[in-house]
C-alpha cells in the first residue's frame, strides 16, 4: 500500500504509551495497534483529528505516501 503509517513515531517523541494514547483518543489499544501497524483499511477523520490533537501534530506527521514498486511483465 502506498500510504505508510508513522503513528508509532509521535507517541515515542511525546513519551506517551500506546495505552495512554488510546485512552486520550477514545479507542481500544487493539484498534490503535491496527492503525499503528498499517493493517487498517481506512481511518475516520474524527480519529485522525483526535490523534493529531492528542499528539499535537499534523496529519502529515502520522501518514505519508510512498511509491509502490511496480514490475512490468516482460
C-alpha positions, 0 to 999 in steps of 0.5 A: 500500500502506498500510504505508510503509517508513522503513528508509532513515531509521535507517541515515542517523541511525546513519551506517551504509551500506546495505552495512554494514547488510546485512552486520550483518543477514545479507542481500544489499544487493539484498534490503535495497534491496527492503525499503528501497524498499517493493517487498517483499511481506512481511518475516520477523520474524527480519529485522525483529528483526535490523534493529531490533537492528542499528539499535537501534530499534523496529519502529515506527521502520522501518514505519508505516501510512498511509491509502490514498486511496480514490475512490468511483465516482460 
